[in-house]
Amino acid sequence: MIWRSVVGKLWVTILLLVSVVLTLLTILLTQFFENFYDEQAKEQLTKMADRLVLIMENDSNKEEAIRITREMAEAYSMSIMIIDKNQESFISTETQGETPTIPVSVFNEDEKLSNVIQKKKNIYINGDFPIRANGKELEHTMIIYGEPYGNGQNAGGVYVYQSIENIKKTTDQTKYLIFLAAGIAIILTTIFAFFLSTRITAPLRKMREAATSVAKGEFDMKVPILTHDEIGELGMTFNRMGRQLKSNITALNQEKEQLTSVLSSMADGVITFDRKMNILVTNPPADRFLQAYYYESGMKTEAEGSVPKEVTRLYQQVVSLESEQMTEVDIQGRSWVVVMTPLYDHSVIRGAVAVLRDMTEERRMDKLREDFVANVSHELKTPISMLQGYSEAIVDGIAESEEEKKELAGIILDESKRMGRLVNELLDLARLEAGHMKLHYSTTPIVPFVERIVRKFQGPAKERDIQLNLDLAGVQKEMEIDPDRIEQVLTNLIDNAIRHTSHGGFVNLSLESSERAVKFFIKDNGSGIKEEDLPFVFERFYKGDKARTRGKSGGTGLGLAIARNIVEAHGGQINVHSKNNEGTTFSFVIPRMMK
């Protein structure tokens, strides 16, 4: 509404101010003119009475003088009454048509009017008196001025009076002109005030529109500068503020985007809490941490603000101790280290920031390192003990015959070779995992390459009465590989399949070829791998034989780990599927044109 706008308020303010001023001025002028006309009427009556007194006292031709005076009085709408000492009328205007006249008896009977003759006093009276006008007697408001004249027998009183209606008419006319002027002034003031307020507030409305646009994020909006006064300076200041605000918002957005990018690209999770432990900011790793916690707790993901009880206790410690704290949380089989630091607002803690690091791989590597040391020690302990024992037997002469000495020497040689294989396999695995082993690619014909490897195992397969089959249907002729390393993979997988397949079983080697890759399958119907052992078959020194029994079927536990690293070095992937006591299938994929 217009009354709530600056235009309406300014318009009403100017209009009320001018109206109050005009009202006061009208009242004062009206009072002034009423008093002025009263004083003017009294002065005229006084002058007329003084002239009649002079005529009555000094003029010899009184009749002519009174006639002239009476004509003057009639010109001013006055009436004259002259009464001598004997209370007889000397002259009056009671016969003058519509001019109201006061009967002589009134002057003689009225106490104040009679004092003019009796006590020689000048009087001025304003009151209601009976009059005669147009042959009728009425009550009328009159102003009367009386003045005595002469002495002795020539004494009397002169009365000059006038109807108040004459003065009232003049006063009303003046009031009408004053009110008319005031009304015109108010109308002009209204128009002027509306024009002035509209002109003054037009730039303010532009600023309001610009401010609304800025509030919506449109920082390019500018206020047109139409004047060079205070409002113009305000507009220039507003434009300057808009430019500065845009610059600041742009800088803040850039910093926010940079911070968001940093948080999103961090490998560690970040959670920011406020004073009430409400979650303010998270990044993707932290979201995964919370999702895992929600799933483990059977909660819905909408349960915002819920964190593991370990994190809650850690937050309480951070707030109470005002220092960095750390704890470890295990969720869904993964280990998370949580480091929490307080956030300060000046000297008051306003929350905390928690950094979550997934230490699962580190813990796994620590365990593997411990297992590695234990496994290497275990693998070396037996051959070293055997070397030492059989060497002492030879030195001490326990083996007497040459055949016994050759047998002991053969055992020592076998254990030495076994230790050499273990050391070489460890070196190969270390080089593969460190990425230091260079692959020597060459264009290798697939069919002769695979047939040669299968022929190599035909002997051991026949010894165990195992059928070794080769399926090369639809295989393309050649591919780019390191033939020695792929042969090492196939040798390890086929050897494992033969060693873990019972007499009368089978081992199948099949290939599937496409334009993009070649897939190898080694399938047997042997003892299989237990389900709980499947995730660990490619780990170093892992064996399904928990007792680590030895014999011809025993190995170092490094073959599958080396095979996995060779396949991955070729850009491929190796997998295993197995059922206990039903058989196992190893498969690996080698992409083509891998150089």
NUVO-219583 format. One record per residue: residue in three letters; x, z, y of N, C-alpha, C, O in turn. Coordinates in steps of 0.1 Angstrom, whole numbers, plus 5000, padded with zeros to 4 digits. Each point is the difference from the previous one (the first is absolute). Example, Ala and Ser with C-alpha at 12.3 -4.5 7.8 and 13.67 -1.06 7.14 Angstrom:
NUVO-219583
Ala513250784943499150005012500950005012501050075000 Ser498649865011500950005011499250085011500550015011 
***
This chain:
NUVO-219583
Met500850004988499250005012500950005012501150055001 Ile498349895010500849995013500350135006501050025006 Trp498150094991500250135006501250074994500650095006 Arg499849874982501250064993501349925003501150054997 Ser498849845010501249925003500550055013499450075008 Val501949884995500750035012499249945012499950065011 Val499649824987499349935010498850085004499750025012 Gly499550034979498850085003500350125007499450045009 Lys501650034985500450135006500549995015499650075008 Leu501349824994500549985013498949965010499950045011 Trp499249874983498949965008499050115004499750025012 Val500050064979499150125003500750105009499350055009 Thr502049974989500750095009500049955014499750085009 Ile500649804994500049945013498650015006499750045012 Leu499349924980498650005004499550145004499450025010 Leu500950084981499750145003500650055013499450075008 Leu501949904993500850055012499449945013499750075009 Val500049804991499449945011498650055003499650025011 Ser499650004978498750055001500050145006499150035009 Val501850054987500050145006500450005014499450065008 Val501649854995500449995014498949955009499750055011 Leu499649844984498949945008498850105001499450015011 Thr500450074978498950095001500350115010499150035009 Leu502150034991500450105010499949945014499550065010 Leu501049824991500049935014498649985005499750025011 Thr499449944979498649975004499350135004499350005010 Ile501050114983499450135004500550045014499250055008 Leu502149944994500550045013499549925011499750055011 Leu500349824987499549915010498550025003499650005012 Thr499650024978498650035002499850135008499250005009 Gln501650104987499950135007500449985015499550055009 Phe501649874992500549985014499049935008499850045012 Phe499649854983499049925008498850085003499449995011 Glu500250104979498850085003500350105012499250015009 Asn501950054990500450095011500249925013499650055011 Phe501049834988500349925012498749975007499850015012 Tyr499249944980498749965006499350125005499349995011 Asp500850134983499450125005500650035014499350035009 Glu502049974991500750035013499749905010499850035012 Gln500149844984499749905010498650015005499849995012 Ala499250054980498750025004499950125010499349995010 Lys501450124986500050115009500649975013499550045011 Glu501649884989500749965013499049925008500050025012 Gln499349884982499149925008498950085006499649985011 Leu499850114980499050095005500450085012499350035009 Thr502050024989500550095011500249925013499750055011 Lys500949834988500249925012498749975007499950005012 Met499149964979498749975006499350125007499449985010 Ala500850144984499450125006500750035013499450045009 Asp502049954991500750035012499649915011499850045012 Arg500049834985499549915010498650045006499849995012 Leu499350044979498750045005500050135008499350025010 Val501750074986500150135008500549965014499550065010 Leu501449854991500549965014498949945008499950025012 Ile499349904981498949935007499050105005499650005012 Met500150104979499050105004500550095011499250055008 Glu502149974993500550095010500449935013499950075010 Asn500549814989500649945012499449875005500049975012 Asp499349964980499549865004498750025007499150074995 Ser500849865016498850015008498949914994498950035001 Asn501549864994499149914994500050024985500549924992 Lys498950195004500050054986499249914991500449974989 Glu498549975017499249924991500749884995500049964989 Glu500749975021500849884996501150034991500349934990 Ala500450185012501250044992499550034986500749974990 Ile498250115009499550044987499649874992500250004988 Arg499249915019499549884993501249924995500049954988 Ile501150045020501249934995500650074988500449944990 Thr499650205011500650084989499149994988500649994989 Arg498150005013499149994988500249874993500049994988 Glu500249905020500349874994501350014991500149944990 Met500950125016501250024993499850084987500649964989 Ala498650145012499850084988499249924989500350014989 Glu498749915016499349924990501049904994499849974988 Ala501149985019501049914995500850064988500449934991 Tyr499850205010500850084990499050074991500450094992 Ser498349875008499050064991499950155002499850084991 Met500349965022499850155003498750025007499449915006 Ser500250224994498850045007500450115010501050084997 Ile498349935014500350105010498850085003498949965000 Met501450175002498950095004500650095011501050074998 Ile498349935014500550095011498850105003498949955003 Ile501450174997499050115002500550095011501150045000 Asp498049985010500350095011499850154996499750034988 Lys500650055022499950154997498650044996499950104993 Asn499149835012498650044996499649944987498850014997 Gln502149944996499849954986499049885000499249994992 Glu501049935018499349885001500949884999501150005004 Ser498449904988500849894998500249925012499049965008 Phe502250014995500349915012500049864996499549915007 Ile501150064981500149864995500250004985500650094994 Ser498849824999500249994986499849854996499749925008 Thr500650054980499949864995498950004989500149914991 Glu499050185009499050004989499149885000499349984990 Thr500749945020499149895000500849874996499449895002 Gln501850124993500849894997499849944986501049994993 Gly497949985003499749934988500550074987499650114997 Glu501449824996500450054987501150115001500450064990 Thr500149965022501150105002499450144998499050045006 Pro501550044984499450134997500350105012501150005006 Thr497950074997500150105012499550134995499250024991 Ile501450095015499750134997499050065010500249985012 Pro498750084984499050055010500750105009501050074996 Val498549955016500650095010499850144995500950095003 Ser498149944990499850144995501150044992500350124999 Val500349794993501150044992501150065008500650104996 Phe499849835015501150055008499750145006500950085002 Asn497849945002499650135006499950114990500450125003 Glu499249854985499850104990501250034991500150114995 Asp500749805003501250024992501050095007500349985012 Glu500150124981500950115006501349945005500450045011 Lys500249884981501349955004499949905011500849995010 Leu498249924989499849905010499650065014500349955010 Ser498950164989499550065013501150075007499950035012 Asn501250014980501150075007500749915010500750055009 Val499249824991500649915010499550035014500850015009 Ile497950024992499450025013500150155003500350045011 Gln499350044979499950155002501450065002500250085009 Lys500849884983501350075000501149915006501250045000 Lys498449845004501049915006501249974990501150005004 Lys498549964984501049984989500049854996498949944999 Asn502250004998500149874994499850024984500750094994 Ile498549835001499850014985500249874994499849895006 Tyr500550114981500149884991499450044987500550094993 Ile498449855003499250044988499949874992499749895004 Asn500450144982499849894990499050064990500350094993 Gly498449865007499050064992498849924999499949895006 Asp499150164986498749934999499050055011499950125002 Phe499549785004499050035011498849914998500249894995 Pro498650165010498949914999500149895011500450035011 Ile499249854985500249895010498749925000499150014991 Arg500749905019499049915000500549865000500949965008 Ala498749964982500449864999498949914996499450034989 Asn500349875018498949914997498750074998499249974992 Gly500650145017498850075001499950104989498950064998 Lys502149974994500050094989501050125002501049975006 Glu498650154989500950115001500750024987499450014989 Leu502050005011500850014988501150105002500350035012 Glu500350024977501250085001501149904999500149924991 His500950105018501149915001501350075003499950105008 Thr501249864987501350065003500549945013500149885001 Met500250215009500449955013501250085004500350114995 Ile500549835014501150075007499650015015499749905006 Ile500450224999499650025014501150075007500650094996 Tyr499649865016501050065009499250045013499449925007 Gly500750214996499350055012501050065010501050064997 Glu498749915016500950055011499250045012499149925004 Pro501150205002499250045011500549935013501149955000 Tyr498050055011500449955012499450085012499050074997 Gly501549925014499450065013500050154999500350074991 Asn499249985021499850155002498650025007499549915007 Gly500150214991498750035008498849924995499849984988 Gln499549975022498849934996500349864995499249944993 Asn502050025010500449864995500750014986500649904996 Ala499350214997500750014987499149944989498849995001 Gly501949984988499449944988501049974990501150045000 Gly498449884990500949964989499949854997498949955000 Val502250004996500049864996500349994985501050064995 Tyr498249874997500149994986500249854996499149925004 Val501950054989500349874995500050014985500950074995 Tyr498349854998500050024985499949864994499749905006 Gln500750104982500049874992499750034986500450114994 Ser499049794999499750024986501349994991500849915003 Ile499350174987501150004992500149874991501049964995 Glu497849975004499949884992500949895006500649924993 Asn499550085020500949905006501550024996500749904997 Ile499750225004501350034995500249974985501049954996 Lys497950094997500149984985500149854997500749974990 Lys498649955017500049864997501449945002500649934993 Thr500050125019501449965003501050054989500949924995 Thr498950215001500850054990499949934987501049974993 Asp497750005003499849934987500649865000500649964990 Gln499349985022500649865000501550014998500649924994 Thr500050185013501550024998500350044986501049944994 Lys498250154999500250034986499949884991500849984991 Tyr498249935012499949884992501249915001500549954990 Leu500050045023501249915001501250074993500949934994 Ile499250205007501150074993499949984985501049974993 Phe497850055001499849994986500349854995500549974990 Leu499049945019500249864997501549964999500549944991 Ala500250115019501549985001500750074987500949944995 Ala498650185002500650074988499749924987500949994992 Gly497849965007499749924988500849884999500549974989 Ile499649965022500949885000501450034996500749934993 Ala499850185013501450044997500250044985501049964995 Ile498050104999500150044986500049874992500749994990 Ile498449925013499949874993501449935001500549954990 Leu500050045022501349935002501150084993500949944994 Thr499050195006501050084993500049984985501050004994 Thr497749995001499949984985500649874996500849994991 Ile498949905017500649874997501650015001500749954992 Phe499750115019501550015003500650084989501149974995 Ala498350155001500650094990500149934987501050014993 Phe497949915003500049934987501149905000500849984991 Phe499349945020501149905001501350065000500949954993 Leu499350165015501350075000500450054987501149994995 Ser498050094998500350064988500349894989500850024991 Thr498449875010500249894990501449945002500749974990 Arg499750015022501349945003501150104996501049954995 Ile498850185008501050094997500250024984501150014995 Thr497749994998500150034986500249874991500250024988 Ala499749865018500349884993501350014993500149974988 Pro501050065019501350014993500050114989500749994990 Leu498650125013499950114990499349954987500450044989 Arg498649885013499349954988500949904992500050014988 Lys500849925019501049914993501050094993500449964989 Met500050155017501050094993499350064988500750024990 Arg498050025011499350054989500049904988500350044989 Glu499449845014500049894990501349994994500249984988 Ala500950025021501349984995500450124991500749994990 Ala498950135014500350124993499450004986500550044990 Thr498249915009499349984988500749914991500250024988 Ser500349875017500849904992501350064995500449974989 Val500250105020501350074996499750104988500850014991 Ala498150065011499650104989499849934987500250064989 Lys499449815011499749924988501349934995500049944990 Gly501150085018501349954995500449875007501049934996 Glu498250025014500349885007500850035012499550025011 Phe501849994987500950055010500449895010500650035010 Asp499049854988500349895009499050005012500149925009 Met498850154990499050015011500650055013500650105000 Lys499149835011500650035013498850015010499049934999 Val501250165011499050025010500449915012501150005005 Pro497949925000500349915012500250095012499250095003 Ile501949885005500250075012499449935011500549895005 Leu498450165001499249945011500450065013499849935011 Thr500650194990500350075013501450064999500650004989 His499950045022501350075001499950145005500950055005 Asp497950014992499950145004500350094988500749964991 Glu498750165009500350094989499449954987500750024989 Ile498249915011499449954988500949894994500249984988 Gly500349935021501049904996501250064994500549954990 Glu500050165016501250064994499750064986500850004991 Leu497950065008499650054987500049894990500450024988 Gly499149865016499949894991501449954995500349984989 Met500750025021501449964996500650114991500649964990 Thr499150165013500550114991499449994986500650024990 Phe498049945009499449984987500649894992500350014988 Asn500049885019500649884993501450044995500449974989 Arg500350115020501450044996499950104987500849994991 Met498250095010499750094989499749934987500550034989 Gly498749865012499649924989501249934993500250004988 Arg500749955021501349934995500850114993500649974989 Gln499650145017500850114994499450054987500750024990 Leu498049995010499350054988500249894989500250044988 Lys499649845015500249894990501450014994500249994988 Ser500850035021501450014996500250124990500749994990 Asn498750125014500150124992499349994987500650044989 Ile498249905011499349984988500749914990500150024988 Thr500549875018500749904992501250074994500349984988 Ala500450105020501250084994499550094989500750014990 Leu498250065013499550104989499649924988500350054989 Asn499049845012499649924989501349954992500050004987 Gln501049965020501249954993500650124993500549984988 Glu499650145018500650114994499150044988500650044989 Lys498149955012499150044989500249904989500150044988 Glu499949835015500349904989501350024994500149994987 Gln500950045021501350024994500050134991500649994989 Leu498850115016499950124991499249984988500350044989 Thr498649885012499249974988500849914990499950034988 Ser500849885018500849914991501150094993500349984988 Val500350115019501050084994499450094989500650014989 Leu498350055014499350094991499649924987500150044989 Ser499349845014499549914989501249964991499849984988 Ser501349995018501249954992500850114994501049974993 Met498750155010500850114994499850014986498849994995 Ala502250044997499950024986499450144997499450024990 Asp500950075019499550144999498650015007499749935009 Gly499550164985498750035006500150095012500850095000 Val498349895009499950085012498650055003499149915000 Ile500750225001498750055004500150105012500950085000 Thr498349895010500050095012498850095000498949944999 Phe501350195003498950095000499850065015501050015007 Asp497850024997499850085012500050154997500350044989 Arg499450035022500150154998499050054989500350104994 Lys498649845004499050044990500249934987499250014991 Met502049935007500449934988499049884997499949974988 Asn499649975022499349874998501049895000501050005008 Ile498849904983501049894999499749915012498949955002 Leu502250025005499949915011500549864997499449905003 Val501850094991500749874998500550004985500650104996 Thr499349794998500649984987500549854999499649925008 Asn501350064983500549874997499749964986499650094992 Pro500749795003499649964987500550084989499250044991 Pro502150005008500550094990499250135000499750064989 Ala500050005023499350125000498549984995499550094994 Asp499949805009498749974995500049994985499150054993 Arg501949895001500150004985500250144995499450034989 Phe501350065017500250144996498650075000499650074991 Leu499649915020498750065001499049954990499350074994 Gln500849795004499149944990500350064986499050024993 Ala502249995004500450064987499550144999499550044989 Tyr500650045022499550144999498550004999499550084992 Tyr499849835015498550004999499649964986499150064994 Tyr501649855000499649954986500350124990499250024991 Glu501950045011500450114991499050125001499750074990 Ser499849955022499250125003498549964997499150095001 Gly500649784996498649964998499250005013498850024999 Met501949965012499350005013499849855004500749914995 Lys498450085015499849865006501049985011500550105006 Thr499849784996501049975010499550035014500850015010 Glu497950014992499550035013500250155004499850045011 Ala500750044979500350145003501250015009501150044996 Glu498749935017501150005010500550145002499350105000 Gly502049915003500650125003500450094988500750105002 Ser499049864986500350074988501449964995500349884998 Val500550225000501449984996500350104989499350104998 Pro501749874994500450104989500350135005500450025012 Lys499350084980500150145005501550035003500350095009 Glu500749844984501450035004500349955014500750075007 Val498649824997500249955014499450105010500550035011 Thr498350034985499350105009500950125002500250055011 Arg500450004978500950125001501249965009500550085008 Leu500049804990501249965007499649995015500950055009 Tyr498049904995499650005014499950145006500450035011 Gln499050064981499950145005501450065002500250085010 Gln500749894981501450055002500649945013500750075007 Val499149804995500649945012499450065013500850025009 Val497950014991499450055012500550145002500350045012 Ser499750044978500450145001501550025003500450085008 Leu500549844985501450025002500649915011501150025005 Glu498149884999500449905011501349944997500949995008 Ser499249964979501349944996499649904989498950004994 Glu502149915003499849904990499950064986500850094997 Gln498249864995499950054986499949894991499749885004 Met500650154983500049894990499450054987500150124996 Thr499249794997499450044987500049874991500249895005 Glu499450134982499949884991498650014994499650104995 Val499849785004498649994995500049894989500549895002 Asp498950154986499949904989498549965000499150084997 Ile500749795004498649945000500149874992500849915002 Gln498350094988499849884991501349954994500349885000 Gly500550224996501349974993501149955010501149964995 Arg498750055018501049975009500450125008499250095003 Ser502149925000500650115007500249975015500749905003 Trp498750185006500149985014500750125007499650114997 Val501449865011500650105008499450005014500049895007 Val499550224998499350015013500850085009500350124998 Val500249825013500750075011499150005012499649905005 Met500150225000499150025011500750065012500750104998 Thr499049855014500750055012498950025011499049935001 Pro501150185006498950035010500149905012501149965004 Leu497850025002499949925012499650095012499150084999 Tyr501649915012499950095011499349935012500349885003 Asp498850195004499549965013500650105010499550115002 His501749855004500850095008500550114990500849974991 Ser498750165010500550104992499050054989500250094993 Val498649845007499050034991499949904988500149885003 Ile499850174985499849904989498749945000499050075000 Arg500949805000498849935000499749924987499049934999 Gly501850094991499849944987501349994993501050075002 Ala499049844988501249984992500049854995499049944999 Val502250024997500249874994500750014987501050074999 Ala498449874991500550014986500649874996499349905001 Val501950104993500649884995500050024985500650094994 Leu498849814999499950014985500949894994499849885003 Arg501050164988500949914993499750004985500050104994 Asp499849785001499849994986501350014992500849905001 Met499450214993501350034993499949974985500850044992 Thr498149895004499849974986501249934994500550044989 Glu499949855017501149924995501350085000500849994991 Glu499450095020501250085000500150114989501050024993 Arg497850045005499950104989500249934987500750054991 Arg498849835007500249924988501449964998500650014989 Met500149955022501449974999500850124997501049994993 Asp498650125013500850134996499950034986500950034993 Lys497949955001499850034986500749904992500750034990 Leu499349845014500749904993501550035000500749974990 Arg499850075022501450035001500450124990501049994994 Glu498150115006500350114991499949954986500950044991 Asp498149885006499949954986501149914997500550004988 Phe500049925022501149914997501350074996500649974991 Val499650145017501250084996499950064987500950004992 Ala497950055005499850064987500149904989500650034989 Asn498849855013500049904990501449944997500449984989 Val500350005022501449954998500850104993500849974991 Ser499050165013500850104993499650004985500950024992 His497849975006499650004986500549884992500550014989 Glu499449875017500549884994501550004997500449944990 Leu500350125019501550004998500550114991501050004994 Lys498150115006500550124992500249974985501050034994 Thr498049905000500149974986501149914996500850044991 Pro499449845015501249924996501350065003501049994993 Ile499150095018501250075003500350104989501250014996 Ser497850065000500250114990500449934987500950054993 Met498549835004500349934988501549955001500750014990 Leu499649935021501449965002501050114998501049984993 Gln498750135013500950114999500150064986501150024995 Gly497749994998500050054987500749914990500950054992 Tyr498849825008500749914991501449985003500849984991 Ser499650035021501449995004500850124995501149984995 Glu498350145006500750124995500149994985501050054994 Ala497949895000500149994985501249914996500650034990 Ile499649865017501149914997501350075002501050004992 Val499150075020501350075004500350114990501150024996 Asp497950065000500250114991500249964986500350094991 Gly499649785006500249954986498950034991500150004988 Ile498750035017498850024992499749874992499750014988 Ala500449885019499849874993501249974993501049965006 Glu499150044981501249984992500249864996501149945002 Ser497850004994500249864995499949905012499450045010 Glu501149844988499949905010498649965003499649975011 Glu499650034978498549965002499350105009499349965009 Glu501050174989499450105009500549995014499250015009 Lys502149964992500549995014499449875007499650015012 Lys500249884980499349885006498650035004499549965010 Glu499850124981498650045003499950085013499249975008 Leu501750134993500050085012500349925012499550015011 Ala501549904988500449925011498949905004499849975012 Gly499549984978498849925003498950075008499549955009 Ile500350184987499050085008500550025014499249995009 Ile502150044992500550025014499949875008499650015012 Leu500649874982499949885007498649975004499749965011 Asp499350064980498649985003499550095012499449955009 Glu501050184991499750095010500649965014499550025010 Ser501849934988500749955013499249885006499850005012 Lys499849914979499349885005498650055006499649955010 Arg499850154983498750045005500250075014499249975009 Met501950104993500350065013500349895010499650015012 Gly501049894984500349885009498849935004499849975012 Arg499250014978498849945004499250085010499449955009 Leu500650194989499350095009500649995014499249995009 Val502150014992500649995013499749875007499749995011 Asn500449904981499849875006498549985004499749955011 Glu499450104981498650005004499750085012499349965009 Leu501450164992499850085012500649925013499350015010 Leu501849934988500649925011499149895004499749975012 Asp499849954978499049895003498850055007499649945010 Leu499850174985498850065007500350045014499249985009 Ala501950084993500450055014500149885009499650005011 Arg501149894984500249885008498649945003499849955012 Leu499450044978498749945002499150085010499449945009 Glu500650194990499250085009500550005014499350015010 Ala502049984991500649995014500049875006500349985011 Gly499349914981499949875005501449935001500149905007 His500950164986501349945001500349904989501049935000 Met498150064990500349904990499449865004498949995004 Lys502049914996499749875004499549924988500749994990 Leu498249945012499449924989500649865001500149955011 His500249994978500649875000498949904995499949984988 Tyr499449965021498949914996500549874995501149945005 Ser498250004986500349874995498849944994499050074996 Thr500949805004498949934994500150014985500849944994 Thr498350135000500150044986498849934992498850025004 Pro501549904986498949954991499350124993500750084993 Ile498049935008499350124994500050004985500350104994 Val499449795000499849994985501350044993500050094992 Pro501149835010501250044993500550145003500550074991 Phe499349985021500450135004499350114992500650094995 Val498049905004499250094992500349994985500150104993 Glu500049785002500249984986501450064996500050064989 Arg501049935019501350064996499950154999500650064991 Ile498650005018499950155000499250044987500350104994 Val498749835003499150034988500949994988499950084991 Arg500949815008500949984988500950124998500450044989 Lys500050025022501050115000499450124993500750084994 Phe497949945007499450114994499349974986499350094995 Gln500949795000499349974988500650084988499350054991 Gly502049985010500750084990499550144999499550054990 Pro500550035021499550145000498550004996499550094994 Ala499849815011498549994996499849994985499250074995 Lys501649844998499949984986500450134993499450034990 Glu501650045015500450124993498950115000499950074990 Arg499349935020498850105001498749934995499050065002 Asp501149824993498849934995499049995011498850024998 Ile501749945014499149985011500049855004501049935000 Gln497850025003499849865003500249985015499250065008 Leu501849864996500349985014499549865003500549904995 Asn498550095014499449875004500349965014500350095009 Leu499749784994500249955013498949905003499849904993 Asp499650115019498949915004500449945014500150085010 Leu500249794990500449945012499049895005500449905006 Ala498350114990499049905003499949995015499750095007 Gly500449784998499849975015501050055009499850015012 Val501450024983501150055008500749895007500449904993 Gln499850105020500849905007501550014996500450104995 Lys500449805008501349994995501050095005500850064992 Glu499349975021501150085005499550085012498949985006 Met502050124999499750085011501350065006501050004993 Glu498950055019501250065006500150154997499150085005 Ile501849974987500250144997501550034998500849915000 Asp499550224999501350044995499950024985499550104996 Pro500949804996499750004986500650124993499450054990 Asp501850005014500650124993499150125002499850074990 Arg499749955022499250125003498649994993499550104995 Ile499949785005498749994994500150014984499250064994 Glu502049895001500350024986500150154997499650054989 Gln501050035020500150144998498750075000499850094992 Val499249865016498750065000499349974987499550094993 Leu500549785003499349964987500750074988499350044991 Thr502049975009500750074989499550144999499850054989 Asn500250025022499650145000498550024995499750084991 Leu499449835014498650014996499849974985499250074993 Ile501449825003499949964986500650104990499450034990 Asp501750025014500750104992499250134999499850064989 Asn499649985022499150125000498849974991499650094992 Ala499849795009498849974992500450004985499250054992 Ile501949905004500449994986500250154995499650034989 Arg501150055019500450134996498850094998500050104992 His498949875016498850094999498949944993498850045001 Thr501549854991498949944991500450034986501149984995 Ser497850064998500250034986500249884991499849885005 His500750144982500249894991498749924998498950064999 Gly501249815001498949914998499249975013499049944999 Gly501550115012499349985013500549865006500649924994 Phe499050075019500449875006500350035015499650105006 Val501349814999500350005014499949865005500549914995 Asn498650075016499749875005500649995014499850095009 Leu500949804994500549975013499349875005500149894993 Ser499150125017499349885006500249995014500450105007 Leu499549784998500249975014498849925006499449924993 Glu500350115020499049925007500649955013500650085007 Ser499349794995500749945011499049945010499049944996 Ser501350075017499249945010500949955011501250014999 Glu498249935011500949945011500750115008501049975006 Arg498550154994500550105008500850104993500950075006 Ala498949954980500750114993500049974985499249924995 Val501750164998500050004986499850144995500750095005 Lys498349934986499750134995500450024986499749914991 Phe501050195005500650034987499150124994499750095007 Phe500049904980499350104993500750044987500449914993 Ile499950215005500650054988499050104994499950115005 Lys499549854984498950084993500450044986500649924993 Asp499150205004500350054986498850084995499150045008 Asn500949994979498950094995500650134994499750044989 Gly501350015019500750114995499450145003498750005001 Ser502150105001499550145002499350025013499250095002 Gly501149825008499450015013500550125008501050074996 Ile498549945016500550115010498850095003498949955003 Lys501350184997498950095004499649985014500849965009 Glu497950064994499549975013500750095011500249955011 Glu500150174986500750095010501449955003500650045010 Asp500049884981501449955002500049875007501149965005 Leu497849974996500149875006500549995014500849925004 Pro498850185006500549995013501550025002500649975010 Phe500150084979501450035001500949924992501250024999 Val498349874994500949934991501149925007501049974994 Phe498850005019501149935008500950105007500849955008 Glu499150184990500950095006501350014992500049984988 Arg501050065019501450014994500050114989499550115003 Phe501049874986500250094989498750054994500050104992 Tyr498949835011498850054994499849954986500349884998 Lys499450214993499849964986498750064995499650125003 Gly499749804989498850064994500350114990499250084996 Asp502049914998500550104991500450125007501150015005 Lys498050104996500350115008501250094994500750065007 Ala499549934979501050074994501449945001501050054997 Arg499049825008501249925002500849994987501250025000 Thr498149954990500749984987500849875001499749915007 Arg501350094984500949885001499949934987499750064989 Gly500749825011500149924989500249865004500449975011 Lys499349944980500249865004499049955011500349915007 Ser498650164993499049965010500250075013499249975009 Gly501750114992500250075013500649925011500849914997 Gly498950115015500549935012500450105011499850124998 Thr500749825013500450085011498950045009500150095009 Gly498849844990498950025010500149935013499350035009 Leu501749884992500249935013499549864999500049935011 Gly499750014977499749864999498849965008500149905007 Leu498850174992498849965008500250015015499549925008 Ala501250194996500350015014500849895005499849945011 Ile501250014981500849885004499249885001500149925009 Ala499050064980499249895000499049995012499949895006 Arg499650224998499150005012500749965012499549925008 Asn501750134994500849965012500449865000500049935010 Ile500450014978500349865000498849915003500249915008 Val498650124986498849925003499750015015499749905007 Glu500450224999499650025014501149935009499649955011 Ala501650044984501149935008499649855000500449935010 His499050024980499549865000498749985008499549895000 Gly500050225006498849995007498750014992498949965004 Gly501350084983498950014991499550144998500350095007 Gln498949934982499450134997499850014985499749914993 Ile500650215002499950034986498950114998499950095007 Asn499449894982498950094996500050034985500649934993 Val498750185003499850034986498650054998499450075008 His500149894980498750044995500250044986500649934992 Ser498850195004500350054987498950104996499450065008 Lys500449944978499150104994500850064989500649944992 Asn499350195007500850084990499649954986498850004997 Asn502249974995499849964986499349864999499649964989 Glu500349975022499349864999501049895005499849894995 Gly501150145013500949905005500250005015499350085007 Thr501749854997500449995014500249865005500549924992 Thr499150055020500349875006500750025014499550065009 Phe501849894991500750005013499849865006500149904993 Ser499750095020500049875007500750015013500050105007 Phe500649794996500749995013499849865006500049904992 Val500050095021499849875007501249975008500550095008 Ile500049784991501149965008499549885009499649904995 Pro500450125018499649895009501049884999501150024998 Arg498449865004500849885000500849995014499550055010 Met501549874990500849975012500550125007500050005012 Met500350114981500550125006501549995002500750014990 Lys499849985022501449985002500550115010501250005003 
***
